[in-house]
Amino acid sequence: MRDHESMMQIHGAARETLPENYVHNTVLPWHPGAVRWFEENGYDIPDDLEG
């Protein structure tokens, strides 16, 4: 999440890989490391999506 430009060079789909788009994931559980990153950076992951 911290080097978006680098991700964009690898794959164009990274254009939408932005932290604020996390709210669109309403189905797949988040990896525990991702949950930690989001919560440490002020985002709230719903309990039912914590992996």
MOCORVEN-V969629 format. One record per backbone hydrogen bond with DSSP energy under -1.0 kcal/mol. CO is the residue of the C=O (numbers start at 1). NH is the residue of the N-H. Records with the same first field share a line. If there is no record, write none. Layout:
CO: NH ; NH
//
This chain:
3: 7
4: 8
5: 9
6: 10
7: 11
11: 14
12: 15
13: 16
14: 17
16: 18
18: 21
19: 22
21: 24
22: 25
24: 26
30: 51
31: 35
32: 36
33: 37
34: 38
35: 39
36: 40
37: 41
38: 43
39: 42
46: 49
47: 50
49: 30
//
